[in-house]
Amino acid sequence: MDDSQSTDITSNPSLAPMSSIRAIAAGLSLIAVARTMSAAAGSSEGPGLCLAGVGASCSGSPPRLIRLTAVPGYEPHRVNDMLLLSPAGAHSRCSSDTEAAEDGNRHVVFFPGDIQNFQHEMSLQPEGAQWQCWSLERVALILGRRFPGRHVWVVRASRMYLHKFSCYHNFVESNLFGAPEHSPDYGALRHLRALLRHGMEQAGLLPPASPSFPPPGFSLALVGFSKGCVVLNQMVYELAGARTDPELAPFLRSVTDMYWLDGGHPGGSETWVTDRRALQELAASGAALHAHVTPYEVRDPMRAWVGREHRRFVRTLEELGARLVNTLHFEDEPASIDNHFRVIQEF
């Protein structure tokens, strides 16, 4: 969610989620699940939350949602809380060694937007409670259905200013409100690589102190929503240097897809990457690129630069021969925060 709009959203009850959001929650049977999550949200111990009735496998083994606290990253001061949704049967005794290895190799990482936090913490904040349909736990389950058979990682922003402005300063230089200042060597890719390695070790998906990372056959899809797109943008600026790095190059080759979902932040520019040299590196990466937007971001007359930058992003990548799919959702509906969030379910 774009910070320039956050005050209006959180202070005006008329902008509360519509019935469609409630329908999404009901359709995914998440209300009862969320209560269980809320009760356990303060703990990262134990085998994780078992989500009964959600995609059980051959032995009745459901997906597992695990909260990992303060996962170490690239440097000692860079830590992030994460959620991991493991697919049904990934840890089941009925899985063969080959199946278990395949389950452990396919991953999706999601970077959420403003307001989005753990269910329990959102319920305690008057401005966050009305948006609980899009808590980190609920989004993890939505993504689990969108990417069946993959491990879904949700990376919590390392700072939430005033409980609503997400700041990804572990990935990109940012001000209090999360507006980024991009550079070619901040270390976003190194940080993500370290987070995944340590997270997989903690979750039992990777042996401790593995000699190399990523493991053979590892694949990764990156998804940013709203403010979370600043992380993907920073990674694009780092591609040129990372491609020649002996540690990062194999990690980059594992990235199969990148999804930008209705990117937005409070700065007056660089909502979308428009630097041609950076986009040349992105096109040359061979990853499948996906831009999913709504009128809320790209047709807002008060922030006309967002739409201009998006068009330039798409046009330049098409000129460079990138594997790009660009989709405008809810084109014939009025721009709304409801539809802004709904792109998480529709993409």
C-alpha positions in Angstrom: 0.0 0.0 0.0 1.4 3.4 -1.0 2.3 5.5 2.1 1.1 8.7 0.5 -2.4 7.2 0.8 -2.0 5.4 4.2 -3.3 8.2 6.4 -6.6 8.4 4.5 -7.0 4.6 4.4 -6.4 4.1 8.1 -8.3 7.1 9.4 -11.4 6.9 7.2 -13.8 4.1 8.1 -15.5 4.4 4.7 -12.3 2.9 3.2 -12.6 -0.3 5.3 -12.4 -3.6 3.3 -15.4 -4.4 1.2 -17.5 -7.6 1.2 -15.2 -9.1 -1.4 -12.3 -9.2 1.2 -14.6 -10.9 3.7 -15.6 -13.3 1.0 -12.0 -14.1 0.3 -11.4 -14.8 3.9 -14.4 -17.0 4.2 -13.6 -18.9 1.0 -10.2 -19.8 2.3 -11.6 -20.9 5.7 -9.1 -18.6 7.3 -11.1 -17.0 10.1 -10.9 -20.1 12.4 -7.3 -20.6 11.3 -6.4 -17.0 12.2 -7.7 -17.4 15.7 -5.3 -20.3 16.2 -2.5 -18.2 14.7 -3.3 -15.3 17.0 -3.0 -17.4 20.1 0.3 -18.8 19.0 1.8 -15.8 17.2 4.2 -14.9 19.9 6.1 -18.1 19.7 8.5 -19.5 17.2 9.1 -22.7 19.1 7.8 -26.2 18.3 7.0 -27.9 15.0 4.8 -25.1 13.7 1.1 -24.6 13.3 -0.8 -27.4 11.6 -3.6 -26.0 9.5 -6.2 -28.7 9.7 -8.4 -29.0 6.6 -6.2 -27.0 4.3 -4.9 -29.3 1.6 -4.2 -32.5 3.6 -1.9 -35.0 2.0 -1.9 -38.8 1.7 -1.4 -39.3 5.5 -3.7 -36.4 6.4 -0.7 -34.2 6.8 -1.7 -30.6 6.3 0.5 -27.6 5.3 2.6 -26.3 8.2 2.9 -22.6 9.0 6.0 -21.8 11.0 7.0 -18.4 12.4 10.8 -17.9 12.6 11.9 -15.0 14.7 15.0 -12.8 14.1 16.5 -14.9 11.3 20.0 -13.7 10.7 20.9 -12.3 7.3 23.9 -10.8 5.5 25.3 -8.8 8.5 24.8 -9.2 12.3 22.4 -6.2 12.4 20.3 -7.4 9.5 17.7 -9.8 10.9 14.1 -10.4 9.8 11.1 -12.3 11.1 9.7 -14.8 8.6 6.7 -17.1 8.1 7.2 -20.4 6.3 4.3 -22.3 4.8 5.4 -25.7 3.8 3.3 -27.6 1.3 1.1 -30.5 2.4 3.1 -33.7 2.8 6.5 -32.0 2.6 7.4 -33.5 5.9 5.2 -36.6 5.6 6.5 -40.1 6.1 4.7 -41.1 2.9 7.0 -38.9 0.8 9.9 -40.7 -0.8 13.4 -39.3 -0.5 13.2 -38.0 -4.0 9.8 -36.3 -3.4 11.1 -34.7 -0.2 14.1 -33.3 -2.0 11.9 -31.9 -4.7 9.6 -30.3 -2.1 12.6 -28.7 -0.4 13.9 -27.2 -3.6 10.9 -25.1 -4.8 10.4 -21.8 -3.0 8.5 -18.5 -3.2 9.4 -15.4 -1.2 6.8 -12.7 -0.6 7.5 -9.1 0.5 4.3 -7.5 1.9 3.2 -3.8 1.9 2.2 -1.3 4.5 -0.1 -2.3 7.4 0.5 -6.0 6.8 1.9 -7.7 9.9 1.3 -10.8 11.9 -2.3 -11.5 12.7 -2.0 -11.0 16.4 -0.2 -7.7 16.1 -2.7 -6.3 13.6 -5.6 -7.2 15.9 -4.1 -5.0 18.6 -3.8 -1.9 16.5 -7.0 0.1 15.7 -5.7 1.0 12.3 -4.5 -2.5 11.5 -7.5 -4.5 12.8 -9.7 -3.6 9.8 -7.1 -5.0 7.4 -6.6 -8.4 9.1 -7.9 -10.2 6.0 -4.5 -9.4 4.6 -2.3 -10.4 7.5 1.0 -12.2 6.9 -0.6 -15.5 7.9 -3.6 -15.2 5.6 -1.5 -14.1 2.7 0.8 -17.1 3.2 -2.2 -19.3 2.8 -3.4 -17.5 -0.3 0.1 -17.9 -1.8 0.1 -21.5 -0.9 -2.9 -22.0 -3.1 -1.4 -19.9 -5.9 1.9 -21.8 -5.8 0.9 -25.4 -4.8 3.8 -27.7 -3.9 6.2 -24.9 -3.0 7.5 -23.5 0.2 6.2 -20.0 0.7 8.3 -17.5 2.7 6.8 -14.2 3.9 9.4 -11.7 5.0 8.2 -9.2 7.5 9.5 -5.7 7.1 12.2 -5.1 9.7 10.5 -1.9 10.9 6.9 -0.8 11.0 6.9 3.0 11.7 3.7 4.0 13.6 2.6 0.3 13.2 1.7 0.9 9.6 4.6 2.1 7.4 6.7 -0.8 6.3 10.4 -0.1 6.0 12.7 -2.7 4.4 16.0 -1.0 5.4 17.7 -4.4 5.7 17.3 -4.7 1.9 17.4 -1.1 0.7 18.4 2.3 2.1 15.1 3.8 3.3 13.6 6.7 5.4 11.2 6.2 8.3 8.2 5.9 5.9 10.0 3.3 3.8 10.8 5.5 0.7 13.8 3.9 -0.9 17.2 5.3 -2.0 18.5 2.7 -4.5 22.1 1.9 -5.1 24.1 -0.9 -6.9 25.7 -2.5 -3.9 23.5 -2.3 -0.8 23.4 -6.1 -0.4 19.7 -7.0 -0.9 20.6 -10.1 -2.8 23.2 -11.2 -0.2 20.7 -10.6 2.6 18.0 -12.6 0.9 20.4 -15.5 0.2 21.5 -15.5 3.9 17.9 -15.3 5.2 16.8 -18.3 3.1 19.9 -20.3 4.1 19.4 -19.7 7.8 15.6 -20.0 7.6 15.9 -23.4 5.8 18.3 -24.6 8.4 16.1 -23.6 11.2 13.0 -25.2 9.5 14.9 -28.5 8.9 14.9 -28.1 5.1 18.7 -27.8 4.9 21.4 -29.5 7.0 23.2 -27.1 9.4 26.3 -25.5 8.0 25.8 -26.8 4.5 28.9 -26.4 2.4 27.1 -24.5 -0.4 23.9 -22.6 -1.0 21.6 -22.9 -2.9 21.5 -26.7 -3.1 21.3 -28.4 -6.5 17.9 -28.0 -8.2 16.9 -25.1 -6.0 14.4 -22.7 -7.7 13.0 -19.4 -6.4 10.1 -17.0 -7.3 10.2 -13.5 -5.9 6.9 -11.6 -5.2 6.6 -8.0 -4.1 3.3 -6.3 -3.2 2.9 -2.5 -3.0 5.7 -1.3 -0.7 7.4 -4.7 -0.9 8.2 -4.0 -4.6 11.1 -1.7 -3.4 13.0 -4.9 -2.5 12.7 -6.3 -6.0 13.7 -3.0 -7.5 16.8 -2.9 -5.3 17.7 -6.4 -6.5 17.4 -5.2 -10.1 20.0 -2.5 -9.4 22.4 -5.1 -7.9 22.2 -7.6 -10.8 25.2 -6.3 -12.7 27.6 -6.7 -9.8 26.0 -9.9 -8.5 26.3 -11.7 -11.8 30.1 -11.8 -11.5 30.2 -12.8 -7.8 31.0 -16.5 -7.3 28.5 -16.8 -4.3 25.7 -14.8 -5.8 25.8 -16.0 -9.4 24.4 -19.5 -8.6 21.7 -17.9 -6.4 20.7 -15.5 -9.3 20.4 -18.4 -11.7 17.9 -20.1 -9.3 15.5 -17.2 -9.7 12.9 -18.3 -12.2 10.2 -15.6 -11.8 9.8 -12.1 -10.4 6.3 -10.6 -9.7 5.6 -6.9 -9.1 2.1 -6.5 -7.6 0.9 -2.9 -7.7 4.1 -1.3 -6.5 3.9 1.9 -4.6 5.8 3.9 -2.0 5.8 7.5 -0.6 8.7 8.9 -2.7 8.1 11.0 -5.7 10.0 8.7 -8.1 11.5 5.2 -8.7 8.3 3.4 -7.9 9.3 1.3 -11.0 12.8 0.8 -12.3 13.3 2.9 -15.4 17.1 2.9 -15.7 17.8 1.2 -19.0 21.1 -0.3 -18.0 19.6 -1.9 -14.9 16.7 -3.2 -17.0 19.1 -4.6 -19.6 20.6 -6.8 -16.8 17.0 -7.8 -15.7 16.1 -8.8 -19.3 19.4 -10.7 -19.7 18.7 -12.7 -16.5 16.3 -14.9 -18.3 13.8 -14.9 -15.5 10.1 -14.7 -16.3 8.9 -11.2 -15.3 5.3 -10.4 -14.3 3.8 -6.9 -13.7 0.3 -6.9 -12.2 -1.2 -3.5 -11.5 -4.5 -1.8 -10.6 -6.0 1.6 -11.3 -5.3 2.4 -7.6 -1.6 2.8 -8.3 -1.2 3.4 -12.1 -4.2 5.7 -12.7 -4.0 8.0 -9.7 -4.0 11.6 -11.0 -2.4 12.8 -7.8 0.6 10.4 -8.4 0.8 10.5 -12.2 4.5 9.5 -12.1 3.6 6.0 -11.0 1.7 5.2 -14.2 4.4 6.9 -16.3 7.1 4.8 -14.7 5.2 1.6 -15.0 4.6 2.2 -18.7 8.3 3.0 -19.2 9.3 -0.2 -17.3 7.1 -2.3 -19.5 8.1 -0.6 -22.8 11.8 -0.8 -22.1 11.7 -4.5 -21.1 9.7 -5.3 -24.2 12.2 -3.5 -26.4 15.0 -5.5 -24.7 13.3 -8.8 -25.4 12.5 -9.7 -21.8 10.1 -12.5 -20.9 7.4 -10.1 -19.6 3.7 -10.4 -18.9 1.9 -7.2 -18.0 -1.6 -7.2 -16.6 -4.0 -4.5 -15.6 -6.6 -5.9 -13.1 -10.0 -4.4 -12.4 -9.7 -2.0 -15.3 -13.4 -1.3 -15.5 -13.9 -0.8 -11.8 -13.2 2.4 -9.7 -9.8 2.6 -8.2 -10.0 1.3 -4.6 -7.8 0.1 -1.8 -10.0 -3.0 -1.8 -8.9 -3.9 -5.3 -5.3 -2.9 -4.5 -5.2 -5.7 -2.0 -7.2 -8.1 -4.1 -4.4 -8.2 -6.6 -2.7 -10.6 -4.2 -5.4 -13.1 -4.8 -6.0 -12.4 -8.5 -2.5 -12.4 -10.0 
